[in-house]
């Protein structure tokens, strides 16, 4: 198919040892390997250390194996017997997804760094209004109440009020309903849950 095979290894341990020197672009991994680790364990270790996409090859169609394999980032799953076309598509899809995810992760890290370093307060929520990120300026405004292991809804931490103390509609609620942002009045006050 035009790919160069850098090596074939019967065990996960041998594959992991070889990767530090050959650095492949993609790994075809049989789930059943000789040695102490199966292909799924091996792929997890490889991705943790080297971040390389994996195409699993297996004769197993049981749900448990499939679910274990799907935990692996950047993977495709091909069931034996397979055709050359099946394998080609899986290889290309795995590499395409890997490249796409790498680009997204790079942009995400850049955005997170940007948000953390902006002096204005920024609170990022998911589409339901649960906080996913807050920069240090926002944490300072709400007296560091965000330091929690559980998911916290924006409403639990802050209320937006006008100068008279009347509550202003939460912008997340408006976005959920109308799918568009809203301007918050310039005289609005952010009231933390602790008053």
C-alpha positions as CSV (number, residue, x, y, z in Angstrom):
1,X,0.0,0.0,0.0
2,X,3.0,2.3,-0.1
3,X,3.7,2.3,3.6
4,X,7.2,1.4,5.0
5,X,7.1,-1.2,7.8
6,X,9.7,-0.3,10.4
7,X,9.5,-3.6,12.3
8,X,7.3,-6.4,13.6
9,X,7.4,-7.5,17.3
10,X,5.7,-10.5,18.9
11,X,5.4,-9.0,22.3
12,X,4.3,-5.6,23.7
13,X,7.6,-5.4,25.7
14,X,9.7,-5.7,22.5
15,X,7.5,-3.2,20.6
16,X,7.8,-0.6,23.4
17,X,11.6,-1.1,23.5
18,X,11.9,-0.6,19.8
19,X,9.8,2.5,19.5
20,X,12.3,4.8,21.2
21,X,14.7,4.3,18.3
22,X,12.4,3.8,15.2
23,X,9.6,6.3,16.1
24,X,6.9,5.1,13.7
25,X,4.1,7.3,12.5
26,X,1.4,4.7,13.2
27,X,1.2,1.3,14.9
28,X,-0.7,-1.8,13.7
29,X,-1.4,-3.6,17.0
30,X,-2.8,-7.1,17.3
31,X,-4.7,-7.4,20.5
32,X,-3.4,-10.9,21.2
33,X,0.4,-10.7,21.8
34,X,2.9,-13.0,23.3
35,X,4.4,-11.7,26.6
36,X,2.8,-10.3,29.7
37,X,0.9,-7.5,28.1
38,X,-1.9,-7.7,25.5
39,X,-2.1,-5.2,22.6
40,X,-4.5,-2.9,24.4
41,X,-2.2,-2.5,27.4
42,X,0.8,-2.0,25.1
43,X,-1.0,0.6,23.1
44,X,-1.9,2.5,26.2
45,X,1.7,2.6,27.3
46,X,2.9,3.6,23.9
47,X,0.4,6.4,23.6
48,X,1.2,7.6,27.1
49,X,4.9,7.8,26.4
50,X,5.1,8.6,22.6
51,X,1.6,9.7,21.5
52,X,1.4,7.5,18.3
53,X,-1.9,6.5,16.7
54,X,-2.9,2.9,16.8
55,X,-4.9,0.6,14.5
56,X,-6.0,-2.5,16.4
57,X,-6.2,-5.8,14.4
58,X,-8.2,-8.5,16.1
59,X,-10.3,-11.5,15.5
60,X,-12.3,-10.7,18.6
61,X,-15.7,-9.2,18.3
62,X,-16.7,-9.3,21.9
63,X,-18.0,-6.0,23.5
64,X,-15.6,-6.1,26.4
65,X,-12.5,-6.2,24.2
66,X,-13.9,-3.5,22.0
67,X,-14.8,-1.2,25.0
68,X,-11.3,-1.7,26.4
69,X,-9.7,-0.8,23.0
70,X,-11.9,2.3,22.6
71,X,-10.5,3.9,25.7
72,X,-7.2,4.3,23.7
73,X,-6.9,7.7,22.2
74,X,-6.4,8.0,18.5
75,X,-7.3,4.4,17.6
76,X,-9.1,2.5,14.9
77,X,-10.4,-1.1,15.2
78,X,-10.3,-3.6,12.4
79,X,-11.8,-7.1,12.8
80,X,-10.1,-10.1,11.0
81,X,-10.5,-11.2,8.3
82,X,-10.1,-7.8,6.6
83,X,-9.4,-6.7,3.1
84,X,-6.6,-4.4,2.0
85,X,-9.2,-1.7,1.5
86,X,-10.4,-2.1,5.1
87,X,-6.8,-1.8,6.4
88,X,-6.0,1.1,4.2
89,X,-9.1,3.0,5.3
90,X,-8.4,2.3,9.0
91,X,-4.8,3.4,8.7
92,X,-5.7,6.7,6.9
93,X,-8.6,7.4,9.3
94,X,-6.4,6.8,12.4
95,X,-3.7,9.1,11.1
96,X,-6.2,11.7,10.0
97,X,-7.9,11.7,13.4
98,X,-4.5,11.8,15.2
99,X,-3.4,14.9,13.1
100,X,-6.7,16.6,13.7
101,X,-6.7,15.9,17.5
102,X,-3.1,17.1,17.7
103,X,-4.1,20.4,16.1
104,X,-7.1,20.8,18.3
105,X,-5.0,20.0,21.5
106,X,-2.5,22.6,20.4
107,X,-5.2,25.3,19.9
108,X,-6.8,24.3,23.2
109,X,-3.6,24.7,25.1
110,X,-3.0,28.1,23.5
111,X,-6.5,29.3,24.4
112,X,-6.2,28.0,27.9
113,X,-2.9,29.9,28.4
114,X,-4.4,33.0,26.8
115,X,-7.5,32.9,29.1
116,X,-5.4,32.3,32.2
117,X,-3.1,35.3,31.4
118,X,-5.8,37.8,30.6
119,X,-6.3,40.4,33.3
120,X,-10.1,40.5,32.9
121,X,-12.1,37.9,34.7
122,X,-13.2,35.0,32.5
123,X,-15.4,32.0,33.5
124,X,-15.9,29.3,30.8
125,X,-18.9,27.0,31.1
126,X,-20.2,24.0,29.1
127,X,-23.5,24.3,27.3
128,X,-25.4,23.4,30.5
129,X,-23.7,26.2,32.5
130,X,-21.3,24.0,34.5
131,X,-17.9,25.7,34.9
132,X,-15.1,24.1,33.0
133,X,-12.4,26.7,33.5
134,X,-11.8,30.0,35.3
135,X,-8.9,32.3,35.1
136,X,-7.1,33.6,38.2
137,X,-8.8,37.0,37.9
138,X,-12.2,35.4,38.1
139,X,-11.1,33.1,40.9
140,X,-10.0,36.2,42.9
141,X,-13.4,37.8,42.3
142,X,-15.3,34.9,43.8
143,X,-12.9,34.3,46.6
144,X,-11.5,31.1,45.2
145,X,-14.7,29.2,45.8
146,X,-14.2,27.3,42.6
147,X,-11.6,25.0,44.0
148,X,-13.8,21.9,44.1
149,X,-13.7,18.4,42.7
150,X,-17.4,18.4,41.8
151,X,-19.0,20.0,38.8
152,X,-20.3,23.4,39.8
153,X,-23.0,25.4,37.9
154,X,-22.3,29.1,37.3
155,X,-25.5,29.9,39.3
156,X,-24.0,28.3,42.4
157,X,-21.1,30.7,42.4
158,X,-22.3,34.0,41.0
159,X,-25.4,36.1,40.4
160,X,-25.4,39.1,38.1
161,X,-27.4,42.0,39.5
162,X,-28.0,45.6,38.4
163,X,-27.2,48.6,40.6
164,X,-30.6,48.4,42.3
165,X,-29.9,44.8,43.3
166,X,-32.3,43.2,40.9
167,X,-31.1,39.9,39.3
168,X,-30.2,40.0,35.6
169,X,-30.8,37.0,33.5
170,X,-27.9,34.5,33.5
171,X,-26.2,34.7,30.1
172,X,-25.8,30.9,29.9
173,X,-29.6,30.5,30.2
174,X,-30.1,32.9,27.3
175,X,-27.5,31.1,25.1
176,X,-29.1,27.7,25.8
177,X,-32.5,28.9,24.7
178,X,-31.7,31.4,21.9
179,X,-28.3,30.1,20.8
180,X,-26.9,33.6,20.8
181,X,-24.9,35.7,23.3
182,X,-26.2,38.6,25.3
183,X,-24.7,41.9,26.4
184,X,-24.5,42.4,30.1
185,X,-25.2,46.0,31.1
186,X,-22.1,48.0,31.9
187,X,-23.4,48.8,35.4
188,X,-24.0,45.1,36.3
189,X,-22.5,43.7,39.4
190,X,-21.1,40.2,39.9
191,X,-22.3,38.9,43.2
192,X,-20.5,35.9,44.6
193,X,-22.4,33.2,46.4
194,X,-20.7,34.3,49.7
195,X,-22.3,37.8,49.2
